[in-house]
């Protein structure tokens, strides 16, 4: 948590005392993962929580694969890298490519992606158009259909969140 938060803060600045939405998202994804660990047999909670806390560091370009590998090991850096969209690909292929890479890894990585979307499906900005909201729901449905078999508990939870989100569009 300290590593990811420090990496996302502007260099040289201390973290403000008020709420930190980024850190709150990380904590929420980690909380969801810990709950999954209670409901899923043979779930590597320690690995999954680390991935949850670091899952945006490469995508947000605040840490490199090598830096994560040096600090947390190859399994963690590989997982975070798989969750990172390849921006050299056309935008419409980026999520499918990331999902394909995630599917080659341990089911806990699948679980972190599911947990990320459970956390993400909160009320979205009021200035988003209906088209943007629908597209976001479609992406969540893609995540569920591609990774839902990796963790039944989280798949059911994400399915409920997608339905709830859809009723508010």
Number of C-alpha atoms within 10 A of each C-alpha: 15 10 13 18 17 16 16 18 14 9 8 7 8 9 13 8 6 6 9 11 9 14 17 12 16 23 17 19 28 25 16 22 29 18 14 22 21 12 14 15 9 9 19 15 18 13 16 27 24 18 28 30 23 25 27 20 23 20 17 12 12 15 17 16 18 13 13 21 14 11 11 15 13 14 15 22 24 20 27 26 22 23 25 23 18 16 10 8 11 9 11 8 13 16 19 16 17 16 20 15 16 26 16 12 14 16 17 26 27 27 29 29 24 27 23 21 21 22 20 16 17 12 10 14 8 8 7 10 11 11 10 13 19 15 12 18 19 14 15 21 18 15 20 23 12 17 23 22 14 18 21 15 17 28 21 13 16 24 17 13 20 21 12 13 18 15 8 9 14
